Amino acid sequence: MRRVVITLAAAATSAIGPSAAGAIDAPARPTIVRLTAAAACVEPARLTRSGAERIDTDLRLWRIPADAAPGLLQGLRARGAVAAAQRETTYAVEQAEVTADPLLIDEWWRAQIGIDGLTPPGPGIPITIVDSGVDFAHPEFVGRPNTIALNSQEPVGVGGEHGTSVASVIGAPVNGVGVVGVYPQAVLRSWDAALGSGTRLDSGQIAAGILAAARAGRGVINLSVGGSRDLAVELAVEQAVALGSLVVAASGNGGEEGNALAYPAALAHVTTVAATNASGTVASFSSRSPYVDLAAPGVNILVASALGGNWQPEDGTSFSAPIVAGAAAWIWTARPELTARQVAEILRRSARDIGPPGRDPATGFGMLDVAAALALPAPVKDPFEPNDDVDEVDPARGMYLSKEPPLTSATKRRSRIAGRVDAWEDPRDVFRVWLPARRRVVVAMQANGNADLSLYSSSASTVAGRFASTGRLSVANTRGTTERLVYDNAGRGRWAYLAVTLPATTTSATYRLTVTNAALGRPRA
């Protein structure tokens, strides 16, 4: 066995949020900066003159060249213009090794995921591959309809190897040559995030690809890449979730090297995929973590090769993720009434258990099962995402990406909603609510698992971690699957935050909430 052709630089250590800004003194790599809302109107001209590159206008993200970063950052901080900053991260493709004897390998994995005998739909929900680009001149893709380049793709012989392989797993057509993908008639879109020699995938380029895909309309976004936690990529994923897309990521290939968390796989709201072998057990290289949602084949996967213009078998979670991405788009095309979050939940609930009973860190909920997913009843919708904390539901906090309205307001006194929380994928749900002057607010919750209900003042900065009690106005007077919270607002009308969280003993719950206003002393559910 030989090592893969593409070798990418190790990812830089990074942190998220304003606290990371002070740690960047003399970066050897470009720096990603998120401007404050006020600075976004006055700083762009200065940044552009200094050679900085705008990554995204809405998210206020800029890439500052390494040689200009120390001076520019010092000035930006002095003017209070920095919301967050970090070194740009380099991501690696989640590809393991090329397997010998490619002519002996066929597409054994199709039976394992339950698509033998099924007829995939025609073009529908698009799949965007944010990777190293696709070689559209490869025999597998010549003349293929619905194959779209979202930006310039790396030239043949330089880049495109990994992206071409991933694309073939998803949507190689029935054309008499090569292989057949999971969803042969899928609408395939490619964003080339590789730079230079085609062996560097920087986080700013990956974020730009995620955003381009998300803003083109709802779809599935495949990320067969991995690295450390990154500001630009995390913001882009949250924006994609808010705009209704489903993000699928490879869990990583660190199963034999300590299982260090890989991002974006370890982000909330990302469907994370592990790799299995022909025997249906998890591959030794596949990274284990609580963030793994399900598994799909990832050993001896026959793929198209841009470098050789032919086909070869590959190992890696890089090829498990696109199998799930293709299946997700197939299911979503067949069931267009679903939301992205419902599709993700269907993939998890319909998975075939292959490890220890129940959810486990190696395979999540189990093996992808397309036939079961197509037949599974739709789960409860989970609106307002991302709404994991107060900064994501308050328009004044800068992370209000979903733009969903408050649950109640001065004119809307009663509301009902259903949702879902998961310890790893969606740790809490926070809603903005109005507390009418001199009125009683009553919140009733029914859940299929233990969940907690709390009310926080508008001054609260978070409902998570060790500061979760700061600004708390009330908690439910009962605990368990049925909870009821009552709060008397004796003063003027004001905003507050209603939070649904999970105790340490519960990993997930689906719930229904009713919020009602009543006269003081006259509670009603």
C-alpha positions, 0 to 999 in steps of 0.5 A, a space after each residue: 500500500 502506498 500513501 496518498 498523492 495529496 499531502 496537506 500541511 498540519 492544521 494550526 492550533 486555533 481558538 474561537 471567540 474574542 478571547 483568542 485575539 490576544 493570543 495572536 502576536 506574530 502569526 506565520 500564516 494569514 490571520 482571520 479577523 471578524 470585525 465588530 458590526 460598527 467597524 464593518 462600515 469604516 475599516 474595509 478601505 483601510 484593510 483593502 489598502 493594506 492587502 487584506 482580502 474580504 472573505 464574507 461581507 455578512 459575517 464581517 470576515 477578513 483575511 490579513 496577510 501574515 506580514 501585515 497582520 501584527 501592525 494591522 491587528 494592533 491598530 484594529 484592536 486599538 480602535 475596538 474593531 476586532 470581534 474575534 481573530 485567529 491564525 488561518 487554519 490549514 485543513 487536511 483531506 480525510 483520506 487514508 491510503 490507496 489500496 493495491 490491486 484496484 482491478 479486483 475491487 468492485 462497489 461492494 458497499 452498495 448492498 451494505 447501505 441498502 440501495 441495491 434494487 432501489 431506483 434513485 430519483 432524477 435531479 433534485 436537491 443539490 450537493 456541493 463538494 467543498 474540496 480540492 476541485 473536480 476534474 470535469 474532463 475525467 471520463 467519468 464526468 465528460 458530458 455529465 449534466 447538472 455538474 457545476 463549478 462554483 469557482 475556478 477549478 485547479 488545472 489537471 495535474 495540479 489539483 482536483 484529485 481528492 475532490 474528483 474522487 469524492 464527486 465520483 462517490 456521490 454522483 458518478 453517472 450510469 454512462 458505461 464507464 467507471 463506477 456508479 455513485 450513490 445518486 447518479 443524477 444528482 445536481 453536483 456543485 464543486 467549490 475548489 478550496 485548494 490553493 497553490 499546488 492544489 495541496 493546501 485547503 485553507 479555512 478561509 477558502 473552505 468557509 467561502 465555499 460553504 457560504 456560496 453553497 448555502 446562499 445558492 439555496 437549500 442543499 447538502 454540503 459535503 466536507 471531507 476535510 479535517 483540522 482544528 477548530 476554526 472561526 471562519 468555518 464555524 461561522 460559515 457552518 452556522 450560516 449554512 444551518 440558518 439558511 436551511 442546508 444540511 452539512 455532512 463531514 468526515 469524522 476523521 482518520 485518527 482512530 489509530 492515533 488517539 482520536 483527537 477531535 477533528 473539525 468541522 466534524 465536531 461542530 454542533 448541527 453537522 452530520 458526522 460520518 465514520 467509516 466501515 469495512 466490507 465486514 460491516 464493522 468500523 474501520 480501525 482508522 476511523 475517528 471515534 467521538 461522541 459527535 459521530 452520528 452514523 457510519 458508512 463504508 470507507 474501505 476499498 471504495 473505488 473512485 475516479 482519479 484526476 491524476 491518472 484519468 482512471 479509477 482506483 480504490 481508496 480508504 478514508 472517512 473522506 469517502 464515507 461522508 459523500 456516501 451519506 451526503 449523496 444518500 441525504 440528497 436522494 432522500 430529500 429529493 424524494 421527500 422535499 417537504 422535509 427540512 434539513 434538520 429532519 433529514 439529518 434526524 431521519 438518517 440517524 434514526 433509520 441507521 442500522 445498529 452495528 456496534 454496541 447496542 444504542 448510540 456509540 462513539 465509533 458508529 453513532 447510531 449505526 450504518 446508513 440504511 437508505 431504504 429504511 430512511 426513505 420509509 421512516 415517518 418524518 420527525 418533529 421539525 426543529 425550527 429556529 436553528 441555530 439557537 444554542 445560546 442568547 447571542 444567536 436569538 438576539 438581533 443586537 448580539 451579532 450572531 442572529 443568523 436564522 433571523 427567526 422572530 421571537 417566540 412571543 412579543 408585545 402583540 403575540 401573547 401565546 405560542 406553541 412550538 416543538 423542537 429537539 435537543 441533543 447533547 452533541 448535535 444541538 445542546 440547547 434551544 434558546 428562544 426570545 420571549 416578551 414578558 408583558 407588564 404586570 402579567 404572569 407568564 406560564 410555560 408548559 413543556 412535554 418531552 419524551 426525555 428529561 429536559 430542563 426549562 429556565 427563564 433568563 433576563 435580557 442581560 444574561 450573556 449565556 445559558 451554558 456552562 458555569 455562568 448559566 445561573 447568571 441572570 436566571 429569573 425562574 426555573 420550572 417548578 417540576 423536573 422530568 419529562 413534564 415541566 411547568 414554569 411560572 414567572 410574574 412580571 410585576 414591572 414594565 414589559 421587557 425581553 427575556 430568554 426561554 431555554 430548553 437544556 439537558 441534564 447530564 443524565 440525558 443525551 437527547 429529547 424531543 419536546 413541545 412548548 406552550 407559552 401563555 400570558 395571564 393576569 397576575 394570580 390567574 395561571 393557566 397552561 
